[in-house]
Amino acid sequence: MDLASLNLENELMEFDIGSGDENDPEIDLDKLGNIENEFDDDIVENPVGDDFFAAEETDSNFDPHEGMEFDSEEAARIFYNSYAHRIGFSTRVSVYHRSRRDGAIICRQIVCSRQGFRQERDRGDGDGSNESRSKRQRVVTRVGCKAMIMVKKQDSGKWIVSKFVEEHNHELVPPDKVHSLRSHRNVSGPARSLIDTLQAAGIGPSGVMSVLIRESGGLKNVGFTTVDCRNYMSGNRQKTLGSGVQHILDYLKRMREENSAFYYAIQGDSEYSSGNIFWADASCRMNYKYFGDTVTFDTTYRTNKYRVPFAPFSGLNHHGQPILFGCALLFNESEASFKWLFETWLAAMSGKHPISITTDQDRIIRSAVAQVFPDTHHRFCKWNIFMESQDKLLPVYQSHPSFEAEFRKCINLTESISEFELYWVSLLKRYNLEENEWLHSMYLARAQWVPVYLRNTFFGEMSITQGSDSINSFFDGYVNASTSIQLLIKQYEKAIASRHEKEVKAEYDTMNTEPVLKTPSPMERQASSLFTRRIFTKFQEELVETLAITATKIDDTGTVTTYRVAKFGEDHKAHIVTFHVFEMNANCSCQMFEFCGILCRHILAVFRVANVLTLPSHYVLKRWTRTAKSGVVVDDCAIDLPSNTRESSAVRFNNLRQEAIKYVEEGAKSSHIYNVAMNALKEAAKKVSTAKVHGPGVIQAGHLVNENLEGHVSEANRLGTLQSISADEKDKKILELMNEVDSANQRCEVYRTKLLAVLKDMEQQKLKLLVKAQNVRVSLKELY
């Protein structure tokens, strides 16, 4: 067949501008609107006609060749992409020509996605440095492959293959991997219907993909990846939320206007643009200063079938109650979005990293945590893992009713790593699960969720097994399957009020009621006056258990004594306690104190036989005491905060309010302290007024300048001298004065830093003295 020649004088040649890489970041086309890009051309959803597919299905060797005719350009693209799927490569739309007469496309090249070479784009500030470029190193996927077809439109309206290059310069993808290639990934109509149904039931992307894989007979038959599914569901979610998001934003803006310590941030633009939203009020930020050693990032809305993409940051107060550290709405669940969220939350909390953090075991969350909290111990929520096991191990649960109880026992009740390892192997063998992929993956990650591997890190829970069967969420009972985005703020405020009321009641019970003592131990009486009620109850429980425990000395070096501690009749469950006599320091193999911050029965039993009658001060964590919220809370990061940001303004407001409250609390205790506090406040008011008039640097430096510039003339004499000397000398004198002020400012900052360190130390010494005073008081009562 003769092909009409292409008249380049009357036509335009245009090229694709996208990358087309298989490893490019995933793009949610619903969010991009109608932006034209190459992926629009790559992904084909609607077949052209039954005749085309019938021809392809009846002849497996139906390959492209010059002279092939198609009804439309789209039909040619569908055919070549189908051919690529069978052969093992991905396609991409490349060069095309437009007619100068009417602008219509009259010639199109459809190429292998590995055609051409990537052009390096300068992403920096023009200096060409590596630091100024994108941090993520992109995999090289374009290798100059020449494979392609060119189709040209004829006068008859048909499209003819005018050129076909078959050879590739790279290896082709085997059939079991071809489903991962970009142009063969397509969320089809039936799949969308099923996803919509599952999403309405509250199932997350991972759960949806599990259903699709099972229904399709394998991942390669699904036709798309988990990321594609996540993107599609994310677009659905935003459409469903509707005007509710604006309701949230209006609330956040109003709260920020009412209190400058209220913090909120939106990912991306200043206005909502399909990014995540984070907020934390002043109470959240204050709570974190006192109790920010352990944090839970709660994403149970996924597994609990919540319709609201809601995730709070929470912790535990000194009563062991949930407290809030901030909230997020997750409209975008990419790794970059979670990284932004964690960095934003950390900034709101003045940059203080927690000791431990508990999250879902999601791969994306794991990666974001590793980047933002590299030194924080990351734990996976057991509740989520047990919930996931019901899906992953459903056939086992159905055929073996006893499996669940044994599985939980293996996780929760084993008391050593060796015991867990033996139990795990035995469990898998007994139920023929040695080849189960999910259990294998969970075993590889055991150090991040099995309790025996986590006991050396503080998580603040009352026992090692707490949280295994449920999660103590701040919003339990307030956010559930019926909560819509429009109702979220109302339920949020209800939860805040309810939790505050419960904390007030716990505070009242601690301060105004006396607990019933169960032993004559001076240590019990001491603990009852130091700890909050709930923490004392837990301590008392451990202390009472020592009555049935024996501690046998098995080694003594003079300074370190080792004991074998076991409950009467249970020698096979013995624990080893090493006791450093002079430091009054003990370590138990159960590591309960490291995990909970409360002494275990084993160490208390050793204290009993060693005649340690009262608690050493280093075993009284301030976060569990009645005075957990008293004293100086130093914001180490506030010193270096820039003064022109909204965030630093909120931090300054918070810090000033906190310091003022301390003066009020202390000043009300007696008339003498009241007078001292009032004078201090008046003096501070004068300095603030002076600073407002003269600008920054005067108050900080003025006093030190006058004290440290001995031997110099007074300020008045300096001014007089300036009037009698030349302009150059005046400039020189002014420069000298400015240098002196700068030097004084620097010294002030050094003094301020040292003062903060002293205040911290004083607070620690105060707690130790309080413990010693209690010890003396208890001892005196015993004597008389």
DAGI-V263701 format. One record per pair of residues at least 4 apart in sequence whose ideal C-beta (glycine too) atoms are under 6 Angstrom apart, sorted by the first residue. I is the first residue (numbers start at 1). GAP is how many residues later the second one is. Records with the same first field share a line. If there is no record, write none. Layout:
BEGIN
I: GAP  GAP
END
This chain:
BEGIN
1: 66
3: 157  159
10: 90
11: 86  88  89
12: 86
13: 84
14: 82
15: 80
16: 22  78
18: 19  20
19: 5
20: 18  72  93
21: 120
22: 119  160
23: 116  118
26: 201  205
28: 203  207
30: 205
31: 243
38: 54  55
41: 52
42: 50  141
43: 143
44: 34  37
45: 141
48: 4  27  30
50: 4
53: 4
56: 6  26
64: 85  100
65: 99
66: 95  98
68: 93
69: 89  91
70: 5  6  89
71: 4
73: 35  86
76: 75  83
77: 33
80: 11  30  69
81: 10  102
84: 5  7
85: 93  99
88: 84  85  90
89: 23  83
90: 23  91  92  93
91: 19  92
92: 19  21
93: 17
94: 15  17
95: 14
96: 9  12
97: 9  10
98: 5  7
99: 5  7
106: 47
107: 45
108: 43
109: 39  41
110: 39
111: 4  37
112: 33  35
114: 28  29  31  56
115: 30
116: 26
117: 25  27
118: 24
123: 10  11
124: 8  9
125: 7
127: 5
143: 27
145: 23  24  25
146: 19
147: 18  21
148: 17
149: 12  15
150: 12  13
151: 8  10
152: 8  10
153: 6
154: 4  6
173: 4  5
176: 44
179: 41
185: 39  43
186: 37
187: 4  5  37  41  45
195: 4  13
198: 5  10
199: 34
202: 103
203: 4  5
204: 98
205: 21  24  25  28
208: 21
209: 17  20
212: 4  10
213: 6  9
216: 5  6
217: 4
224: 4
238: 36  93
241: 4  244
244: 241  242
245: 27
247: 239
249: 23
251: 238
252: 12  27
255: 7
256: 6
259: 23
260: 389  390  393
261: 21  389  392  393
262: 19
263: 17  85  387
264: 15
265: 13  79
266: 6  9  11
267: 8  9  73
268: 5  7
269: 4
274: 57
276: 52  54  55  56  61  65
277: 52
278: 50  63  66
279: 48
280: 4  5  46  68
282: 372
284: 40  41  42
285: 369
287: 4  36
288: 4  37  61
289: 344
290: 338  339
291: 24  26  332
292: 60  62
293: 62  165
294: 21  60  62  165  166
295: 18  20  59  62
296: 18  62
297: 16  62
298: 14  175
299: 12  61
300: 4  171
301: 5  9
303: 81  84
305: 176
308: 175  177  180
309: 20  21
310: 169
311: 17  19
312: 15  162
313: 12  13  32
314: 8  10  160
315: 8  10
316: 4  144
317: 4  6
318: 214  305  306  310
319: 187  213  215
320: 214
321: 182
322: 150  152
324: 150
326: 19
328: 13
332: 5
335: 29  32  33
338: 26  27  30
339: 29  32
342: 26  30
343: 29
347: 300
350: 285  287  301
351: 286
353: 20  23
354: 22
355: 103
356: 21  101  103
357: 19  21
358: 21  23
359: 6
360: 5  24
361: 19
369: 4  9
377: 80
379: 69  75
380: 68  69
382: 67  86
383: 88
385: 64
388: 4
389: 4
392: 46
393: 4
396: 4  7
397: 7
400: 31
403: 4  28
406: 21
408: 4
409: 4
410: 13  14  17
411: 39
412: 53  56
414: 5  6  9  38
415: 4
417: 35
420: 32
428: 5  6
433: 6
446: 4
447: 6
451: 13
455: 136  140
456: 135  138
459: 136
461: 5
462: 4  76
475: 4  20
478: 13  16  17
479: 4  12
483: 4  8
487: 4
488: 4
508: 4
509: 4  24
510: 22  23  116
515: 13  21
517: 7
518: 26
519: 5
522: 91  92  256  260
523: 91  92
524: 19
525: 253
526: 88  89  248  252
527: 4  9  12
528: 8
529: 245
530: 90  95
531: 4  5  93  94
532: 94
535: 89
536: 4
538: 60
539: 59
542: 58  59  62
543: 61
545: 56
546: 55  58  59  62
548: 19  20
549: 18  52  56
551: 12  14  54  55  58
552: 12
553: 10
554: 8  10
555: 7
556: 5
559: 22
560: 18  20
561: 18
562: 16
563: 14  43
564: 10
565: 10  12  37  40
566: 4  5  8
575: 13  14  15  27
576: 13
577: 9  11  25  26  29
578: 9
579: 7  27
580: 5
584: 32
586: 17  20
588: 12  14  15
590: 10
591: 4
592: 4  8
593: 6
597: 24  27
599: 4  5  20
606: 4
607: 5
614: 161  164
615: 4  5
617: 151  154
620: 151
622: 6  145
623: 5
631: 132
632: 127  131
634: 122  126
635: 20
638: 13  17
641: 7  10
642: 6
663: 4  14
666: 7
667: 6  7  10
669: 4
687: 12
690: 4  9
691: 8
694: 4
697: 4  48
698: 4
700: 45  48
701: 4  40  43  44  47
704: 4  40  43  44
705: 4  39
713: 4  5
722: 8  11
725: 4
748: 4
END
